[in-house]
Amino acid sequence: MTSWDDMGPANDLRFRQNHEVDHRPVKPHPSNTPLSGSHMSRRPIHNRGLFSTDDSALSKQIIATHAPDIEELDVKPVLFIVEDILRLGRPFTADASHGDKTQAHLDTLDNKKMVYSSRPDEKALHGSYHDEGVLDSLDHESEIIKLLAFPINKISCEITCNCSAGGEAHSVTMDLLKSLSNYPWDAKVVITLAAFAINYGEFWLVEHLHVTNPLAKSIATLKDRPELTEHAGELKKKFEAVVDLLNSILTVTHCLTEFNELPSAYISHESPEMQAATAHIPTAVYWIIRSLLACASILVNLVGSGHEYTLINSTAESWEILSLVHKLSVIMEHLQKQLAICKRIIDSKKAEDAYTTFKRLIESPQIDNMKILRAMIRSRVEQRPLYDGTRRTHEHLEMLKSKYVLLLISDINVPQEEVNVLHMISNQSSQRHEYEVLWLPIIDPSTPHTELHDTTFYNLRNNYMPWYSVDHPSLVEPVAIRYIREVWKFVHMPMLVVLDPQGKPSNLDALPMMWIWGSNAFPFTKAREGALWAENAWNIELLADSIDPRIPDWTIENRVICLYGGEDIDWIRKFTLSARAVAGALNVPLEMLYVGKRNPKEKVRRCHEIIDREKLSHIFSLRDYYDYVWYFWVRLWSMWNSKKQMGMTIENDRIMQEIMDVLTLDSTEQGWAVFCRGNHEMTKGKGNVLLTVLDGYSGWGYNVDHPDKFVNALDGEIKRCHQEHHCNRLILPGLAGYVPDRVVCSECGEVMEKYVMYRCCTD
């Protein structure tokens, strides 16, 4: 067992030499002490060898006194009353009769010094446990008060007698432990503390009232107590030291009661962690009682000292109090460490139970979605935990009852383009009333919360989220966060989980469907996804219809539409000028739209500006170009992932092959383009091939005797212009979700070799 006696200033030789005192009784001045013999017999409790006792041997002696025959007692009501006595019975109180002289002594014991909590986050006693008038609210007729009233008063008398008789501290402490042998450890402490509080309270009650109350004045006279306000200067440090020791006593006491309150359902008393903690409790109880005796001795020494009050054994008492405070602080440090270990075990088991309960709930059939939402979002009955970004109001969870709820799950660093595009889709929704979007920001509960987190969250919630959000990330239950990470596999990238009206997750990854079809994908089920793919073929409507509102109009007018990309502005100039010249010569209505490049950087932004300035073709809005470019490419990847999840491959699905071809074209350093006539035939090619074909249009243009034949004629020339020596490549992002083992070259049909590439792109 760790020896607390080996710690602290008590073993510092210089400390002992500087504070060595004579423990022999001090004889009062005989002039005012007619009963000098009685004064000679009253002396303080001796504390020779205060910290010389071996803890191992001491512990055995203490445990030998312990023979409990009473079940565990809830002693908190008694402890609350004790705390009120110690708070209200402060050494000096200002009142009118004491005048300004007494007011000067208010600093002797400030209420705020009485901090009796074992937890650093709790307030002082008068703020955390009780307010004025708390005694009226306590049940003084409770069974525990009745049960312990007799032993409390009995121990109170024993303390007074032993302190007056000047017994040896260790022996008196052991005698008190024997008197309390049949009580649990925490009850021994609280009973002794209550016994001391009676003497402490009576002492200060007389002091506070003796000037105005004749009864108190007569009692003070018989006790021959000194006028404390006249000796406040000498007493200030003495009582400050007593208060510090009482604080330490109460702090350790609260820690002991906390051990008793630990739920046995989560931690057994026989567990190694509890054994390690409770092994030190008997010694802690011993030192608490011994410390209370030291405090009581100081009060008793004031009785009968009269107007010739002197600082009897003041230096010895100061050293003793200081040593006991240090002793209890070391004990407290150890107990708190063990208590923290036990609480971590309990919290872990509680969290596991809560997670199991949550998992069972969300995976079980429900009448509606309310139980699921309440389990995911913390809220009281009267609380409005939702924030409506459209109306800017706080709402109850019931606003989502029996609706499809699309959980937008992300951290607070959600990509801005995703929010913007989702907002755009939401505004276009014809079926928006059938479902609600709810943003669940996921923050790791173990991550320290900062003001920056709040600033980022509120900026997103208030300015960019036109749907429902939780009012604060802390409202998302930790069990829900764990489930989202472990079962739904959320890591960092945003995901959209669909809860049906009964709260059942019907789609764990609805974002691809949202990007591809928007609200037309409602209710975002796998069946609906399959039906949508059955209705769609590879054409401009699938590729880009949702990207730009001009495309549907061009399609209806049966115009030739050219989507092109890349970041080589020289190639862009040559290509757009050649394409427009050929179309003009052949009377083909041509519309060209620049779609940039996947992961657009600074070069793409400059290309947009130049194309707009030189009127080379249509572009996306300069203000929102990044969102539209991002949206075009994320739709392609969403199609890829959707097809992959349905079991399709590039070998058996044309759409996947076409997507692969466009991604391959984008992976080259040069530009590329896709041509289509309305929603009909399509062709594509990479930059150098397209320039060659367009520059030689005189050799094939005669075949275009009608604008509708342009795309087919262009397609034939692109295929005839096949280069014998070419090098195509396909760059897949690391988060593509699926890397095919076999990819066929879009030009020659050969299987492409597979490599791993690590790339740092400095635009």
Salt bridges, closest charged atoms under 4 A:
ASP5 OD1 - LYS327 NZ 2.21
ASP12 OD1 - ARG14 NE 3.80
ASP22 OD2 - ARG24 NH2 2.40
GLU83 OE1 - HIS130 NE2 3.99
GLU83 OE2 - HIS254 NE2 2.40
ASP84 OD1 - ARG87 NH2 2.71
ASP84 OD2 - HIS130 NE2 3.69
ASP95 OD1 - HIS98 ND1 2.87
GLU122 OE2 - ARG119 NH2 2.03
GLU132 OE2 - ARG87 NH1 3.26
GLU158 OE2 - LYS154 NZ 2.70
GLU207 OE1 - HIS210 ND1 3.85
GLU207 OE1 - ARG225 NH2 3.39
GLU227 OE1 - HIS210 NE2 3.26
ASP244 OD1 - LYS113 NZ 3.65
GLU258 OE2 - ARG119 NH1 2.87
GLU258 OE1 - LYS343 NZ 2.58
GLU261 OE2 - LYS76 NZ 2.84
GLU317 OE1 - LYS238 NZ 2.51
GLU352 OE1 - ARG482 NH1 3.15
GLU382 OE2 - ARG380 NE 3.03
ASP388 OD2 - ARG391 NE 2.96
GLU395 OE1 - ARG384 NH1 3.92
GLU395 OE2 - ARG391 NH2 3.48
GLU398 OE2 - ARG374 NH2 2.51
ASP411 OD2 - HIS492 ND1 2.81
GLU434 OE2 - HIS433 NE2 3.97
GLU436 OE2 - LYS403 NZ 3.18
GLU436 OE1 - ARG432 NH1 3.16
ASP454 OD1 - HIS449 NE2 3.00
ASP454 OD1 - HIS472 NE2 2.74
ASP471 OD1 - HIS394 NE2 2.79
ASP471 OD1 - ARG461 NH1 2.64
GLU477 OE1 - ARG378 NH2 3.31
GLU486 OE2 - ARG482 NE 3.00
GLU529 OE1 - LYS526 NZ 3.47
ASP548 OD2 - ARG550 NH2 2.68
GLU557 OE1 - ARG559 NE 2.73
ASP570 OD1 - ARG573 NH1 3.63
GLU591 OE2 - ARG559 NH1 3.08
GLU591 OE1 - HIS618 NE2 2.74
GLU602 OE2 - ARG605 NH2 2.13
GLU602 OE2 - ARG606 NH1 3.89
GLU609 OE2 - ARG605 NH1 2.37
GLU614 OE2 - ARG573 NH2 2.95
ASP624 OD2 - ARG623 NH2 3.41
GLU651 OE2 - ARG742 NH1 3.49
ASP653 OD1 - LYS643 NZ 3.00
GLU658 OE2 - ARG654 NH2 3.25
GLU658 OE1 - LYS684 NZ 2.75
ASP661 OD2 - LYS684 NZ 3.58
ASP666 OD1 - LYS597 NZ 3.85
ASP666 OD2 - ARG598 NE 3.57
GLU669 OE2 - ARG729 NH2 2.65
GLU681 OE2 - ARG677 NE 2.63
ASP705 OD1 - LYS709 NZ 2.84
ASP708 OD2 - ARG677 NH1 3.89
ASP708 OD2 - HIS706 ND1 3.72
ASP715 OD2 - LYS719 NZ 3.19
GLU717 OE2 - ARG720 NH2 2.19
ASP741 OD1 - LYS754 NZ 3.51
GLU747 OE2 - LYS686 NZ 3.05
GLU747 OE1 - HIS722 ND1 3.76
